[in-house]
Amino acid sequence: MHTLRINLPTALTLSRIVLIPVFVLIVYNHPVIGALVFSIASITDFLDGYLARRSGQVTKFGIIMDPLADKFLIISALIVLVDMERLSALIAIILITREFLVTALRVVALSKDIVIPAETGGKLKTGAQITSILCLILVGTAFDRLPFDLYDIGIVFIWIALILAVVSGVQYTVSFWKRI
């Protein structure tokens, strides 16, 4: 039996999961602080993988939990935005369905000792989602005084994320079937 050793990348992944309920509880009454918590959680997404690869601390736990933690964070934010009436439920459903599909394919592949790495399209999708989520959270705050409309920017980025989600979802599916 193997015990889980907590290294820095694993701690960052787990911290992202812990920050999700903090984000959800804060964002409604304090959107700027909620956006800050979401930003910190999003930064851990970049850091954990980077540090794991750089320090040679890539683990099976991290390979599974890192993308799950990412999905939990993004899905939570999408649900919050639908609840806040800043995002269409249909767009959220399509994005969430894609996340479940890709995660399921990765888990099945991993069960056969095949790692399907994140592709550029998926990374760009995540960046567009994070940008969109932050813009849509900050609608109605002091940031609305900026010379551009955060809502419009958020909607443009969510549409970019939606297109990238579909394209990268197809790429993951093709990659999965080629490797299985």
Buried (B, 14 or more C-beta within 10 A) or exposed (E): EEEEEEBEBBEBBBBBBEBBEBBBEBBEEEBBEBBBBBBBBBEBBBBBBEBBEEEEBBBEBBBBBBBBBBBBBBBBBBBBBBBBEBBBEEBBEBBBEBBEBBBEBBEEBBEEEEEBEBBEBBEBBBBBBBBBBBBBBBBEBEBEEEEEEBBEBBBBBBEBBBEBBBBBBEBBEEBBEEEE
